[in-house]
């Protein structure tokens, strides 16, 4: 990398601290007072001496303090020069390019010096290329703790010489980690490969099986319907039994009052006869509902979860066969 000659540095010193301020582009900040300029001249002179002696860290600090008072293209150049010597090549390139944008206001000699420094630095800056390998398609990529956008992947990235930490993460878990050390002018490609055993398994939530729980509130809809219909069927059968007992009691009472042939029935037995008819009807209707309900529930339970169309139950009530007691007959299909 090139360095200025002593005469060139002296000229720049005079230009940057205000001796020839007419040639410097006006700053947006307020003009410094004479005292501040005087102190800046002394700091610039001291910084130049430190730079000549190779103490770039101290020189950089002083040059930056001078820039806070009055930033000129020459001060930018010296800041970038010290940064480059300290290994901060990427930052130095930015400083050189800023100085180049204002170099025409200083003169062709300075412009040529800045251009040469930029060319030398571009050749010295290492390049890093990160590529997604097997298993890394969904991982986020970080370089030295800074997340990279997808536009930076598989592209040459200018980096400073030295070690750099590359990590690939999925959430907070590090799936890939590698440190690479690059020398000046080196270009290196790194494949990010994630091993299968490094990928965490997907989280699963255990749910109780319908067959292992007795709580009908957690049953799936395909199981809940037959349970409800079956319950109605059982209740209807129980009601049918009750009405059948009441019917038999009424018939026995008629037999006692009217005789075996029922040919001598008193007028008071008409109510008992009506009760017998009513209980018989209720008993048969409830029996039919119970049978249909249980049959439907059984069919739905057996076909639950099947992609085929569920079976439909149809219920019909018809008068009982001739010669039987008054009542109804149940008919239907499934």
Short mmCIF file of the C-alpha atoms (twelve columns), coordinates in Angstrom:
data_MODEL
# 
_entry.id   MODEL 
# 
loop_
_atom_site.group_PDB 
_atom_site.id 
_atom_site.type_symbol 
_atom_site.label_atom_id 
_atom_site.label_alt_id 
_atom_site.label_comp_id 
_atom_site.label_asym_id 
_atom_site.label_seq_id 
_atom_site.Cartn_x 
_atom_site.Cartn_y 
_atom_site.Cartn_z 
_atom_site.pdbx_PDB_model_num 
ATOM 1   C CA . UNK A 1   0.000    0.000   0.000  1 
ATOM 2   C CA . UNK A 2   1.331    3.457   -0.888 1 
ATOM 3   C CA . UNK A 3   2.227    6.189   1.583  1 
ATOM 4   C CA . UNK A 4   2.494    9.878   1.064  1 
ATOM 5   C CA . UNK A 5   5.850    11.556  0.852  1 
ATOM 6   C CA . UNK A 6   6.746    14.036  3.570  1 
ATOM 7   C CA . UNK A 7   6.207    17.048  1.299  1 
ATOM 8   C CA . UNK A 8   2.758    15.818  0.280  1 
ATOM 9   C CA . UNK A 9   1.815    15.307  3.920  1 
ATOM 10  C CA . UNK A 10  2.904    18.788  4.832  1 
ATOM 11  C CA . UNK A 11  0.790    20.280  2.057  1 
ATOM 12  C CA . UNK A 12  -2.198   18.267  3.196  1 
ATOM 13  C CA . UNK A 13  -1.634   19.379  6.750  1 
ATOM 14  C CA . UNK A 14  -1.790   23.006  5.711  1 
ATOM 15  C CA . UNK A 15  -4.870   22.416  3.590  1 
ATOM 16  C CA . UNK A 16  -6.843   20.477  6.214  1 
ATOM 17  C CA . UNK A 17  -6.408   22.857  9.160  1 
ATOM 18  C CA . UNK A 18  -7.566   25.959  7.379  1 
ATOM 19  C CA . UNK A 19  -4.480   27.687  5.997  1 
ATOM 20  C CA . UNK A 20  -5.924   27.215  2.511  1 
ATOM 21  C CA . UNK A 21  -9.588   26.794  3.459  1 
ATOM 22  C CA . UNK A 22  -10.820  28.450  0.284  1 
ATOM 23  C CA . UNK A 23  -10.022  25.269  -1.652 1 
ATOM 24  C CA . UNK A 24  -12.037  22.997  0.683  1 
ATOM 25  C CA . UNK A 25  -15.728  22.343  0.116  1 
ATOM 26  C CA . UNK A 26  -17.903  24.181  2.673  1 
ATOM 27  C CA . UNK A 27  -19.084  22.061  5.620  1 
ATOM 28  C CA . UNK A 28  -22.693  21.831  6.733  1 
ATOM 29  C CA . UNK A 29  -21.605  22.259  10.369 1 
ATOM 30  C CA . UNK A 30  -20.837  25.612  11.960 1 
ATOM 31  C CA . UNK A 31  -17.388  27.016  11.214 1 
ATOM 32  C CA . UNK A 32  -14.934  26.322  14.061 1 
ATOM 33  C CA . UNK A 33  -13.465  29.254  15.960 1 
ATOM 34  C CA . UNK A 34  -9.803   30.203  15.819 1 
ATOM 35  C CA . UNK A 35  -8.970   28.464  19.083 1 
ATOM 36  C CA . UNK A 36  -10.477  25.173  17.915 1 
ATOM 37  C CA . UNK A 37  -8.619   25.449  14.602 1 
ATOM 38  C CA . UNK A 38  -5.359   26.100  16.404 1 
ATOM 39  C CA . UNK A 39  -5.812   23.006  18.556 1 
ATOM 40  C CA . UNK A 40  -6.750   20.987  15.465 1 
ATOM 41  C CA . UNK A 41  -3.491   22.054  13.730 1 
ATOM 42  C CA . UNK A 42  -1.467   20.818  16.673 1 
ATOM 43  C CA . UNK A 43  -3.357   17.501  16.820 1 
ATOM 44  C CA . UNK A 44  -2.939   16.998  13.095 1 
ATOM 45  C CA . UNK A 45  0.793    17.612  13.323 1 
ATOM 46  C CA . UNK A 46  1.073    15.202  16.260 1 
ATOM 47  C CA . UNK A 47  -1.049   12.595  14.469 1 
ATOM 48  C CA . UNK A 48  1.175    12.827  11.409 1 
ATOM 49  C CA . UNK A 49  4.244    12.195  13.550 1 
ATOM 50  C CA . UNK A 50  2.613    9.172   15.181 1 
ATOM 51  C CA . UNK A 51  1.623    7.839   11.777 1 
ATOM 52  C CA . UNK A 52  5.235    8.200   10.543 1 
ATOM 53  C CA . UNK A 53  6.383    6.319   13.637 1 
ATOM 54  C CA . UNK A 54  3.949    3.452   12.996 1 
ATOM 55  C CA . UNK A 55  1.709    4.182   15.982 1 
ATOM 56  C CA . UNK A 56  -1.445   3.954   13.922 1 
ATOM 57  C CA . UNK A 57  -3.833   3.464   16.848 1 
ATOM 58  C CA . UNK A 58  -2.906   6.761   18.527 1 
ATOM 59  C CA . UNK A 59  -2.668   8.544   15.192 1 
ATOM 60  C CA . UNK A 60  -6.174   7.350   14.241 1 
ATOM 61  C CA . UNK A 61  -7.605   8.714   17.492 1 
ATOM 62  C CA . UNK A 62  -6.083   12.149  16.885 1 
ATOM 63  C CA . UNK A 63  -7.114   12.277  13.223 1 
ATOM 64  C CA . UNK A 64  -10.697  11.528  14.227 1 
ATOM 65  C CA . UNK A 65  -10.597  14.330  16.787 1 
ATOM 66  C CA . UNK A 66  -9.364   16.695  14.079 1 
ATOM 67  C CA . UNK A 67  -12.252  15.552  11.849 1 
ATOM 68  C CA . UNK A 68  -14.745  16.459  14.559 1 
ATOM 69  C CA . UNK A 69  -13.493  20.055  14.315 1 
ATOM 70  C CA . UNK A 70  -13.091  20.200  10.532 1 
ATOM 71  C CA . UNK A 71  -13.460  17.177  8.265  1 
ATOM 72  C CA . UNK A 72  -11.595  17.563  4.977  1 
ATOM 73  C CA . UNK A 73  -10.701  15.084  2.213  1 
ATOM 74  C CA . UNK A 74  -7.142   14.968  3.565  1 
ATOM 75  C CA . UNK A 75  -8.287   14.080  7.075  1 
ATOM 76  C CA . UNK A 76  -10.527  11.348  5.640  1 
ATOM 77  C CA . UNK A 77  -7.538   9.995   3.749  1 
ATOM 78  C CA . UNK A 78  -5.367   9.786   6.847  1 
ATOM 79  C CA . UNK A 79  -8.143   8.146   8.878  1 
ATOM 80  C CA . UNK A 80  -8.578   5.519   6.148  1 
ATOM 81  C CA . UNK A 81  -4.804   5.026   5.919  1 
ATOM 82  C CA . UNK A 82  -4.536   4.286   9.651  1 
ATOM 83  C CA . UNK A 83  -7.566   1.965   9.548  1 
ATOM 84  C CA . UNK A 84  -5.992   0.003   6.706  1 
ATOM 85  C CA . UNK A 85  -2.754   -0.374  8.669  1 
ATOM 86  C CA . UNK A 86  -4.770   -1.678  11.648 1 
ATOM 87  C CA . UNK A 87  -6.433   -4.356  9.495  1 
ATOM 88  C CA . UNK A 88  -9.791   -2.593  9.132  1 
ATOM 89  C CA . UNK A 89  -9.689   -2.810  5.376  1 
ATOM 90  C CA . UNK A 90  -13.425  -2.640  4.710  1 
ATOM 91  C CA . UNK A 91  -13.842  0.538   6.772  1 
ATOM 92  C CA . UNK A 92  -10.707  2.000   5.194  1 
ATOM 93  C CA . UNK A 93  -12.087  1.455   1.704  1 
ATOM 94  C CA . UNK A 94  -15.195  3.418   2.626  1 
ATOM 95  C CA . UNK A 95  -13.027  6.255   3.956  1 
ATOM 96  C CA . UNK A 96  -10.915  6.341   0.791  1 
ATOM 97  C CA . UNK A 97  -14.020  6.455   -1.374 1 
ATOM 98  C CA . UNK A 98  -15.406  9.387   0.629  1 
ATOM 99  C CA . UNK A 99  -12.102  11.192  0.222  1 
ATOM 100 C CA . UNK A 100 -12.180  10.423  -3.510 1 
ATOM 101 C CA . UNK A 101 -15.624  12.023  -3.849 1 
ATOM 102 C CA . UNK A 102 -14.100  15.307  -2.605 1 
ATOM 103 C CA . UNK A 103 -10.589  14.924  -4.035 1 
ATOM 104 C CA . UNK A 104 -11.198  17.205  -7.020 1 
ATOM 105 C CA . UNK A 105 -11.513  20.178  -4.663 1 
ATOM 106 C CA . UNK A 106 -7.938   19.595  -3.481 1 
ATOM 107 C CA . UNK A 107 -6.121   18.983  -6.744 1 
ATOM 108 C CA . UNK A 108 -5.150   16.363  -9.344 1 
ATOM 109 C CA . UNK A 109 -2.149   15.168  -7.365 1 
ATOM 110 C CA . UNK A 110 -4.251   14.324  -4.338 1 
ATOM 111 C CA . UNK A 111 -6.926   12.727  -6.518 1 
ATOM 112 C CA . UNK A 112 -4.315   10.456  -8.108 1 
ATOM 113 C CA . UNK A 113 -2.944   9.465   -4.697 1 
ATOM 114 C CA . UNK A 114 -6.408   8.521   -3.394 1 
ATOM 115 C CA . UNK A 115 -7.213   6.535   -6.547 1 
ATOM 116 C CA . UNK A 116 -4.011   4.524   -6.199 1 
ATOM 117 C CA . UNK A 117 -4.772   3.805   -2.539 1 
ATOM 118 C CA . UNK A 118 -8.258   2.541   -3.462 1 
ATOM 119 C CA . UNK A 119 -6.887   0.191   -6.124 1 
ATOM 120 C CA . UNK A 120 -4.279   -1.226  -3.744 1 
ATOM 121 C CA . UNK A 121 -6.838   -1.734  -0.997 1 
ATOM 122 C CA . UNK A 122 -9.413   -3.456  -3.219 1 
ATOM 123 C CA . UNK A 123 -6.786   -5.997  -4.188 1 
ATOM 124 C CA . UNK A 124 -5.899   -6.620  -0.534 1 
ATOM 125 C CA . UNK A 125 -9.414   -7.054  0.897  1 
ATOM 126 C CA . UNK A 126 -10.312  -10.765 1.412  1 
ATOM 127 C CA . UNK A 127 -13.591  -12.116 0.001  1 
ATOM 128 C CA . UNK A 128 -15.816  -14.685 1.698  1 
ATOM 129 C CA . UNK A 129 -18.504  -16.690 -0.118 1 
ATOM 130 C CA . UNK A 130 -21.077  -18.568 1.981  1 
ATOM 131 C CA . UNK A 131 -23.080  -21.349 0.308  1 
ATOM 132 C CA . UNK A 132 -26.047  -23.303 1.612  1 
ATOM 133 C CA . UNK A 133 -25.280  -27.002 1.611  1 
ATOM 134 C CA . UNK A 134 -27.303  -30.055 2.581  1 
ATOM 135 C CA . UNK A 135 -29.829  -29.446 5.359  1 
ATOM 136 C CA . UNK A 136 -29.194  -25.682 5.570  1 
ATOM 137 C CA . UNK A 137 -31.997  -24.418 3.344  1 
ATOM 138 C CA . UNK A 138 -34.163  -23.160 6.231  1 
ATOM 139 C CA . UNK A 139 -31.382  -22.044 8.580  1 
ATOM 140 C CA . UNK A 140 -30.533  -18.412 9.298  1 
ATOM 141 C CA . UNK A 141 -26.892  -17.546 8.652  1 
ATOM 142 C CA . UNK A 142 -24.751  -15.259 10.820 1 
ATOM 143 C CA . UNK A 143 -21.263  -13.864 10.249 1 
ATOM 144 C CA . UNK A 144 -19.460  -12.726 13.396 1 
ATOM 145 C CA . UNK A 145 -22.800  -12.551 15.210 1 
ATOM 146 C CA . UNK A 146 -24.535  -10.453 12.533 1 
ATOM 147 C CA . UNK A 147 -27.473  -12.013 10.646 1 
ATOM 148 C CA . UNK A 148 -27.031  -12.033 6.875  1 
ATOM 149 C CA . UNK A 149 -29.777  -11.413 4.380  1 
ATOM 150 C CA . UNK A 150 -30.444  -13.900 1.617  1 
ATOM 151 C CA . UNK A 151 -28.910  -11.446 -0.873 1 
ATOM 152 C CA . UNK A 152 -25.508  -11.968 0.794  1 
ATOM 153 C CA . UNK A 153 -25.560  -15.761 0.422  1 
ATOM 154 C CA . UNK A 154 -23.449  -17.192 -2.415 1 
ATOM 155 C CA . UNK A 155 -22.039  -13.712 -3.159 1 
ATOM 156 C CA . UNK A 156 -18.519  -12.408 -2.540 1 
ATOM 157 C CA . UNK A 157 -18.508  -10.409 0.696  1 
ATOM 158 C CA . UNK A 158 -15.526  -8.169  1.493  1 
ATOM 159 C CA . UNK A 159 -14.228  -8.887  5.014  1 
ATOM 160 C CA . UNK A 160 -11.230  -7.858  7.063  1 
ATOM 161 C CA . UNK A 161 -8.250   -10.209 7.277  1 
ATOM 162 C CA . UNK A 162 -8.267   -12.548 10.254 1 
ATOM 163 C CA . UNK A 163 -10.685  -15.017 11.862 1 
ATOM 164 C CA . UNK A 164 -14.435  -14.926 11.220 1 
ATOM 165 C CA . UNK A 165 -17.159  -16.985 12.900 1 
ATOM 166 C CA . UNK A 166 -19.843  -18.500 10.656 1 
ATOM 167 C CA . UNK A 167 -22.995  -19.924 12.262 1 
ATOM 168 C CA . UNK A 168 -26.243  -21.392 10.958 1 
ATOM 169 C CA . UNK A 169 -29.190  -21.433 13.345 1 
ATOM 170 C CA . UNK A 170 -32.720  -22.736 13.524 1 
ATOM 171 C CA . UNK A 171 -34.412  -20.638 16.169 1 
ATOM 172 C CA . UNK A 172 -31.921  -20.418 19.027 1 
ATOM 173 C CA . UNK A 173 -30.197  -23.714 18.250 1 
ATOM 174 C CA . UNK A 174 -26.848  -23.598 16.479 1 
ATOM 175 C CA . UNK A 175 -26.805  -26.217 13.714 1 
ATOM 176 C CA . UNK A 176 -23.470  -25.252 12.126 1 
ATOM 177 C CA . UNK A 177 -20.440  -23.371 13.453 1 
ATOM 178 C CA . UNK A 178 -17.073  -22.814 11.837 1 
ATOM 179 C CA . UNK A 179 -14.287  -20.258 12.212 1 
ATOM 180 C CA . UNK A 180 -12.266  -19.372 9.122  1 
ATOM 181 C CA . UNK A 181 -9.143   -17.229 8.962  1 
ATOM 182 C CA . UNK A 182 -8.546   -15.219 5.814  1 
ATOM 183 C CA . UNK A 183 -5.353   -13.540 4.681  1 
ATOM 184 C CA . UNK A 184 -5.089   -10.356 2.608  1 
ATOM 185 C CA . UNK A 185 -6.177   -10.895 -0.972 1 
ATOM 186 C CA . UNK A 186 -7.635   -14.344 -0.224 1 
ATOM 187 C CA . UNK A 187 -11.042  -15.487 -1.513 1 
ATOM 188 C CA . UNK A 188 -12.631  -18.480 0.197  1 
ATOM 189 C CA . UNK A 189 -15.937  -20.304 -0.174 1 
ATOM 190 C CA . UNK A 190 -17.547  -22.106 2.785  1 
ATOM 191 C CA . UNK A 191 -20.315  -24.698 2.401  1 
ATOM 192 C CA . UNK A 192 -22.809  -24.649 5.262  1 
ATOM 193 C CA . UNK A 193 -23.809  -28.273 5.826  1 
ATOM 194 C CA . UNK A 194 -26.167  -29.304 8.634  1 
ATOM 195 C CA . UNK A 195 -25.948  -32.889 9.888  1 
ATOM 196 C CA . UNK A 196 -29.260  -34.693 10.266 1 
ATOM 197 C CA . UNK A 197 -28.715  -35.468 13.928 1 
ATOM 198 C CA . UNK A 198 -28.243  -31.739 14.592 1 
ATOM 199 C CA . UNK A 199 -31.782  -30.856 13.486 1 
ATOM 200 C CA . UNK A 200 -34.202  -30.895 16.467 1 
ATOM 201 C CA . UNK A 201 -37.295  -33.092 16.035 1 
ATOM 202 C CA . UNK A 202 -40.608  -31.264 15.573 1 
ATOM 203 C CA . UNK A 203 -42.574  -30.679 18.744 1 
ATOM 204 C CA . UNK A 204 -45.597  -32.963 19.152 1 
ATOM 205 C CA . UNK A 205 -48.492  -32.777 21.600 1 
ATOM 206 C CA . UNK A 206 -49.885  -36.082 22.878 1 
ATOM 207 C CA . UNK A 207 -53.671  -36.380 22.730 1 
ATOM 208 C CA . UNK A 208 -55.701  -39.092 24.504 1 
ATOM 209 C CA . UNK A 209 -57.188  -41.795 22.290 1 
ATOM 210 C CA . UNK A 210 -61.008  -41.968 22.208 1 
ATOM 211 C CA . UNK A 211 -60.787  -45.663 23.125 1 
ATOM 212 C CA . UNK A 212 -58.891  -44.911 26.386 1 
ATOM 213 C CA . UNK A 213 -61.207  -42.318 27.878 1 
ATOM 214 C CA . UNK A 214 -64.695  -42.637 29.325 1 
ATOM 215 C CA . UNK A 215 -65.460  -38.913 29.128 1 
ATOM 216 C CA . UNK A 216 -67.919  -38.552 26.255 1 
ATOM 217 C CA . UNK A 217 -67.202  -34.798 26.107 1 
ATOM 218 C CA . UNK A 218 -63.807  -35.563 24.545 1 
ATOM 219 C CA . UNK A 219 -65.140  -38.096 22.019 1 
ATOM 220 C CA . UNK A 220 -64.726  -37.239 18.366 1 
ATOM 221 C CA . UNK A 221 -67.902  -36.163 16.547 1 
ATOM 222 C CA . UNK A 222 -68.010  -39.542 14.714 1 
ATOM 223 C CA . UNK A 223 -68.233  -41.365 18.065 1 
ATOM 224 C CA . UNK A 224 -70.430  -38.902 19.912 1 
ATOM 225 C CA . UNK A 225 -73.456  -39.295 17.620 1 
ATOM 226 C CA . UNK A 226 -73.908  -43.077 18.077 1 
ATOM 227 C CA . UNK A 227 -73.474  -42.722 21.847 1 
ATOM 228 C CA . UNK A 228 -76.262  -40.133 22.046 1 
ATOM 229 C CA . UNK A 229 -78.574  -42.082 19.727 1 
ATOM 230 C CA . UNK A 230 -77.874  -45.311 21.607 1 
ATOM 231 C CA . UNK A 231 -78.702  -43.611 24.913 1 
ATOM 232 C CA . UNK A 232 -82.065  -42.497 23.521 1 
ATOM 233 C CA . UNK A 233 -82.729  -46.035 22.285 1 
ATOM 234 C CA . UNK A 234 -82.015  -47.549 25.713 1 
ATOM 235 C CA . UNK A 235 -84.284  -45.005 27.397 1 
ATOM 236 C CA . UNK A 236 -87.058  -45.779 24.880 1 
ATOM 237 C CA . UNK A 237 -86.784  -49.532 25.578 1 
ATOM 238 C CA . UNK A 238 -87.040  -48.884 29.303 1 
ATOM 239 C CA . UNK A 239 -90.153  -46.753 28.750 1 
ATOM 240 C CA . UNK A 240 -91.625  -49.490 26.558 1 
ATOM 241 C CA . UNK A 241 -91.215  -51.961 29.401 1 
ATOM 242 C CA . UNK A 242 -92.971  -49.649 31.852 1 
ATOM 243 C CA . UNK A 243 -95.930  -49.120 29.488 1 
ATOM 244 C CA . UNK A 244 -96.131  -52.855 28.813 1 
ATOM 245 C CA . UNK A 245 -96.465  -53.568 32.530 1 
ATOM 246 C CA . UNK A 246 -99.186  -50.927 32.837 1 
ATOM 247 C CA . UNK A 247 -100.994 -52.462 29.822 1 
ATOM 248 C CA . UNK A 248 -100.956 -55.926 31.403 1 
ATOM 249 C CA . UNK A 249 -102.257 -54.527 34.696 1 
ATOM 250 C CA . UNK A 250 -105.166 -52.886 32.834 1 
ATOM 251 C CA . UNK A 251 -105.959 -56.110 30.930 1 
ATOM 252 C CA . UNK A 252 -105.935 -58.137 34.157 1 
ATOM 253 C CA . UNK A 253 -108.277 -55.614 35.722 1 
ATOM 254 C CA . UNK A 254 -110.656 -55.965 32.737 1 
ATOM 255 C CA . UNK A 255 -110.559 -59.740 33.031 1 
ATOM 256 C CA . UNK A 256 -111.507 -59.510 36.677 1 
ATOM 257 C CA . UNK A 257 -114.377 -57.115 35.970 1 
ATOM 258 C CA . UNK A 258 -115.726 -58.587 32.724 1 
ATOM 259 C CA . UNK A 259 -114.967 -62.267 32.983 1 
ATOM 260 C CA . UNK A 260 -112.777 -64.433 30.734 1 
ATOM 261 C CA . UNK A 261 -114.871 -63.707 27.601 1 
ATOM 262 C CA . UNK A 262 -115.413 -60.039 28.444 1 
ATOM 263 C CA . UNK A 263 -119.126 -60.372 27.778 1 
ATOM 264 C CA . UNK A 264 -120.352 -58.902 31.035 1 
ATOM 265 C CA . UNK A 265 -118.423 -55.643 31.431 1 
ATOM 266 C CA . UNK A 266 -119.786 -52.980 33.738 1 
ATOM 267 C CA . UNK A 267 -119.948 -49.371 32.558 1 
ATOM 268 C CA . UNK A 268 -117.053 -48.448 34.892 1 
ATOM 269 C CA . UNK A 269 -114.704 -50.668 32.938 1 
ATOM 270 C CA . UNK A 270 -114.653 -48.381 29.903 1 
ATOM 271 C CA . UNK A 271 -111.896 -46.216 31.424 1 
ATOM 272 C CA . UNK A 272 -109.789 -49.280 32.117 1 
ATOM 273 C CA . UNK A 273 -110.237 -50.404 28.520 1 
ATOM 274 C CA . UNK A 274 -109.092 -47.002 27.239 1 
ATOM 275 C CA . UNK A 275 -106.053 -47.140 29.522 1 
ATOM 276 C CA . UNK A 276 -105.125 -50.566 28.181 1 
ATOM 277 C CA . UNK A 277 -105.307 -49.310 24.588 1 
ATOM 278 C CA . UNK A 278 -103.227 -46.223 25.404 1 
ATOM 279 C CA . UNK A 279 -100.541 -48.187 27.311 1 
ATOM 280 C CA . UNK A 280 -100.337 -50.701 24.497 1 
ATOM 281 C CA . UNK A 281 -99.807  -47.942 21.930 1 
ATOM 282 C CA . UNK A 282 -97.169  -46.209 24.029 1 
ATOM 283 C CA . UNK A 283 -95.389  -49.484 24.708 1 
ATOM 284 C CA . UNK A 284 -95.133  -50.411 21.032 1 
ATOM 285 C CA . UNK A 285 -94.071  -46.926 19.925 1 
ATOM 286 C CA . UNK A 286 -91.358  -46.795 22.598 1 
ATOM 287 C CA . UNK A 287 -90.260  -50.317 21.674 1 
ATOM 288 C CA . UNK A 288 -89.961  -49.316 18.024 1 
ATOM 289 C CA . UNK A 289 -88.013  -46.159 18.861 1 
ATOM 290 C CA . UNK A 290 -85.704  -48.145 21.125 1 
ATOM 291 C CA . UNK A 291 -84.977  -50.799 18.528 1 
ATOM 292 C CA . UNK A 292 -84.366  -48.238 15.782 1 
ATOM 293 C CA . UNK A 293 -82.168  -46.139 18.065 1 
ATOM 294 C CA . UNK A 294 -79.957  -49.042 19.091 1 
ATOM 295 C CA . UNK A 295 -79.709  -50.311 15.531 1 
ATOM 296 C CA . UNK A 296 -78.798  -46.844 14.224 1 
ATOM 297 C CA . UNK A 297 -76.257  -46.288 16.991 1 
ATOM 298 C CA . UNK A 298 -74.640  -49.665 16.273 1 
ATOM 299 C CA . UNK A 299 -74.431  -48.928 12.549 1 
ATOM 300 C CA . UNK A 300 -72.944  -45.455 13.106 1 
ATOM 301 C CA . UNK A 301 -70.415  -46.809 15.618 1 
ATOM 302 C CA . UNK A 302 -69.223  -49.522 13.255 1 
ATOM 303 C CA . UNK A 303 -68.956  -47.131 10.311 1 
ATOM 304 C CA . UNK A 304 -67.446  -44.194 12.275 1 
ATOM 305 C CA . UNK A 305 -64.430  -42.768 10.462 1 
ATOM 306 C CA . UNK A 306 -65.287  -44.638 7.258  1 
ATOM 307 C CA . UNK A 307 -65.180  -42.498 4.095  1 
ATOM 308 C CA . UNK A 308 -68.295  -44.206 2.822  1 
ATOM 309 C CA . UNK A 309 -71.679  -42.587 3.223  1 
ATOM 310 C CA . UNK A 310 -73.191  -43.325 6.654  1 
ATOM 311 C CA . UNK A 311 -76.170  -45.656 6.778  1 
ATOM 312 C CA . UNK A 312 -79.576  -44.120 7.243  1 
ATOM 313 C CA . UNK A 313 -82.306  -45.595 9.411  1 
ATOM 314 C CA . UNK A 314 -85.973  -45.195 8.569  1 
ATOM 315 C CA . UNK A 315 -88.796  -45.778 11.022 1 
ATOM 316 C CA . UNK A 316 -92.436  -46.492 10.179 1 
ATOM 317 C CA . UNK A 317 -95.503  -47.136 12.364 1 
ATOM 318 C CA . UNK A 318 -98.415  -49.177 10.979 1 
ATOM 319 C CA . UNK A 319 -101.582 -50.635 12.557 1 
ATOM 320 C CA . UNK A 320 -101.042 -53.982 14.197 1 
ATOM 321 C CA . UNK A 321 -101.983 -57.156 12.419 1 
ATOM 322 C CA . UNK A 322 -105.674 -58.201 12.387 1 
ATOM 323 C CA . UNK A 323 -106.783 -60.299 15.327 1 
ATOM 324 C CA . UNK A 324 -104.267 -58.777 17.746 1 
ATOM 325 C CA . UNK A 325 -104.937 -56.393 20.574 1 
ATOM 326 C CA . UNK A 326 -105.267 -52.753 19.667 1 
ATOM 327 C CA . UNK A 327 -101.916 -51.131 18.942 1 
ATOM 328 C CA . UNK A 328 -99.275  -50.381 16.316 1 
ATOM 329 C CA . UNK A 329 -96.600  -52.350 14.493 1 
ATOM 330 C CA . UNK A 330 -93.097  -50.980 13.896 1 
ATOM 331 C CA . UNK A 331 -91.464  -51.341 10.486 1 
ATOM 332 C CA . UNK A 332 -88.273  -49.897 9.080  1 
ATOM 333 C CA . UNK A 333 -84.996  -50.442 7.200  1 
ATOM 334 C CA . UNK A 334 -81.328  -49.577 7.742  1 
# 
